[in-house]
Amino acid sequence: MAVQNLLAALTGKSDSDSKPWKQIVNASLGEAPAATTDTAKISLTANVPVMAGKGGTGQGVTPVASSASTLGIKGRPDDPRLSELLQRINDLTVAPNSNTSSPSSRANVAGAVPASVGVGGAIASAETPMVGTETSVVDETRISSNTDSTPAVTPTGVPVWKKVGVRTPIEKKPPVPVAGSEGSEHGFIPTEPLTLEESGLNETEVEALVLKFLLSRGEATGREMADQIKLPFALLHELFWRFKQDQLVIYRGAAPMNDYVYQLTDLGRERARRYAEHCSYFGSAPVALREYILSVSAQSLTRQHPTRQDLEKAFDDLLISPRMMTRLGPAINSGRGMFLFGAAGNGKTSIAERVTRAFGKYIWIPRAIGIDGEIIRLFDPSNHEECPPDSGTGIWVNTKIDARWVRIRRPTIVVGGELTMNALEVTLNESTGISESPVQLKSNCGTLVIDDFGRQKMSIDQLLNRWIVPLEKRYDFLNLPNGKKIQVPFDQLIVFSTNLQPKDLCDDAFLRRIPYKIEVVDPTEDEFRSLFKTMCEKMEIEFRPDAVDYLIETHYKPRNRPYRCCQPRDLLLQVRNMCHFEKRQLELCNEYIDYAVENYFAIM
């Protein structure tokens, strides 16, 4: 029934219209399949036990070619998603590998015998004796459009079917375009691993994650465990069966789609505790460091060259003079680093926070990185904004994406006076054994803003000595808790924002490695008036030029008070708050301006 429902959902046909599917089920029981000429096929070896009294006394082996046309599914034969879809349907109609189990052992779940057992699409009553000890197995062969879709034939004319229960390794194809992946103009999309070796993991690492998850959860189905560690179920169901053979888990009950509910044994619980003593992490399986380095190289800021139009779009909510735009453009294009200095309140931090908008919208990062058994968490919800791709239509749209990776908006991480040396190194939580990545690693392919540079808790010399090599070489060295030292990319646009003079903060050796030093100057009188007009529109206050004239002639020019970009906003906030408190009409008048100036410039 699960297959009927899946087919109906995919083809839009009701159960009564699914005659081709029923023909395939009958063929798997011994009847000859209908002829087909499709080029996109999956070879299915149905080694099916035949029920006594139902037309056979032994087991028959019938090769069945299950194609897209017989299932009523439209698609190009060379579409890799079509092969994935056909494999999912076949997974519903055949039992797991027969090399390690028998029908009787698979039917006995936690000491209970189900009322019926489905094998190869057939429903056998538990009370009906079955002949044979082999279960159905799948041999998957993905064939492109220019390849013959028929099985290999020996000189004697007998079809050759590959060893049962073994998935044939296939060549990894280029990333499949994904709906909603705009912003990935660099073309990097992490594809789902086809084998455990391709994922960069070994069985022990997967075992540790699964057992720790079961220790915390109590019980879970195989697919729930696969979703938890973000690996395909097809890669793990053989491992789950091996855990059962090693008496680490037991079957608590049956689950849909040829799955079981697993529970730890005493031996499994003891092993899970030992794993948890070293590290309590049981989230997404880690990605190998080499894969992360390749991803940073593919998505690097240095591969993109924003234009003036890109910068104008990024700073559309700020008033940036053409001269300032001309100076910012080359600095941002370099993708290296720059000093933004000038008087307080002129928008240095605001400019730095919007720089990333000039580059592509999204990048892919792994949730965690694995290095010789150590797990470093990289994805940080407090600094990274997750932007999952659109689900689109169809069951297979995102099946090719490796779930261990997450798509985020290009990061912009701002650190200020709270920055310490510990934040620049891998930090280990002693109680959980989980390592956290430093801020420069989290900001790769984005922007790292050191705000209020020179006012950090650590000395300036410590920070400069720590980064003097990474700023020039574009790579960094990190020390792991186990004593190992690793080399990681140092690929971000670093912006040092300060209201102090750079030459008073650091020496020439460091200034040489920051190629761009840009002063954010005070706005002119015309720019100051434009800022007032813009802020009035945002705060829904009627703009009155005569009120701004009164402000400038009365409170600025007589005192030689410099203009600052933040002052129009701050003064209008004073006016709005006073009107709300007094329940007066919100307007810009001379009386309200005097009140705002008296509060704002009391000691300035």
Buried (B, 14 or more C-beta within 10 A) or exposed (E): EEBBEBBBEBBEBEEEEBEBBEBBBBBBBBBEBEEBEBBBBBBBBBBBBBBEEEEBEEBBEBBBBBBBBBBBBEBEBBBBBBBBBBBBBBBBBBBBBBBBBBBEEBBEBEEEEEEEBBBBBBEBEEEEEBEBEBBBBBBBBBBBEEEEBEBEEEEEEEEEBBEBBEBEEBEEEEBBEBEBBEBBBBEBBBBBBBEBEEBBBEEEBBBBBBBBBBBEBEBBBBBBBBBBBBBBBBBBBBBBBBBBEEEBBBBBBBBEBBBBBBBBBEEBBEBBEEBBEEBBBBBBBBBBBEBBBEBBBBBBBBBBBBEEEBBEEBBEEBBBEEEBEEBBBEBBBBBBBBBBBBBEBBBBBBBBBBBBBBBBBBBBBBBBBBBEBBBBBBBBEEBBEEBEBEEEEEEBBBBBBBBBBBBBBBBBBBBBEEBBBEBBBBBBBEEEBBBBBBBBBBBBBBBBBBBBBBEBEBEBEBBBEBBBBBBEEBEBEBEBBEEEEBEBBBBBBBBBBBBEEBEEBBEEEBBEBBBBBBBBEBBEEEBBBBBBEBBBEEBEBEBBEEBBEBBBEBBBEEEEBEBBBEBBBBBBBBBBEBBEEEEEEBEBBBEBBBBBBEEBBEEE
